[in-house]
């Protein structure tokens, strides 16, 4: 979303399975990679929204952005747990500083684009995943992201921007 590269990790072949070890199949690896990308997306969004909230023109807008940020961080936590369950290891977070947007309006425009891209990405995961926990988590996240994009669009409209 913000021009940061996605760091790919080397997947461990064995995963604990009730005391037995089994190889992670190609589908699981592909899904794990997509979940890791979602973890990184949520981490970057949370950091970006912290910076965006600092530029908010009113306290009400700042509170709304903080609510959105908190929901994105909740997704980060959920996706991290799913990734750990699937791979047997914790996801490595990027922990990169996120620059402040050049203006509040530009930041909101970037946020809308990221929210809509996340909706598409998460719906793709829902369609491919067979695990009901993964499907539910990403379906809920897609719905949240759709709602967030609407909130950001309303923020732009309330600021007299289109």
Secondary structure as the mmCIF struct_conf table of DSSP 4:
data_model
#
loop_
_struct_conf.conf_type_id
_struct_conf.id
_struct_conf.beg_label_comp_id
_struct_conf.beg_label_asym_id
_struct_conf.beg_label_seq_id
_struct_conf.end_label_comp_id
_struct_conf.end_label_asym_id
_struct_conf.end_label_seq_id
BEND BEND1 UNK A 3 UNK A 3
HELX_LH_PP_P HELX_LH_PP_P1 UNK A 4 UNK A 8
HELX_LH_PP_P HELX_LH_PP_P2 UNK A 10 UNK A 12
BEND BEND2 UNK A 13 UNK A 13
STRN STRN1 UNK A 14 UNK A 17
TURN_TY1_P TURN_TY1_P1 UNK A 18 UNK A 19
STRN STRN2 UNK A 20 UNK A 23
HELX_LH_PP_P HELX_LH_PP_P3 UNK A 24 UNK A 25
HELX_RH_AL_P HELX_RH_AL_P1 UNK A 26 UNK A 54
TURN_TY1_P TURN_TY1_P2 UNK A 55 UNK A 55
BEND BEND3 UNK A 57 UNK A 58
HELX_RH_AL_P HELX_RH_AL_P2 UNK A 59 UNK A 87
BEND BEND4 UNK A 88 UNK A 89
HELX_LH_PP_P HELX_LH_PP_P4 UNK A 90 UNK A 93
HELX_LH_PP_P HELX_LH_PP_P5 UNK A 99 UNK A 101
BEND BEND5 UNK A 102 UNK A 103
HELX_RH_AL_P HELX_RH_AL_P3 UNK A 104 UNK A 128
BEND BEND6 UNK A 131 UNK A 131
HELX_RH_AL_P HELX_RH_AL_P4 UNK A 132 UNK A 158
TURN_TY1_P TURN_TY1_P3 UNK A 159 UNK A 160
#
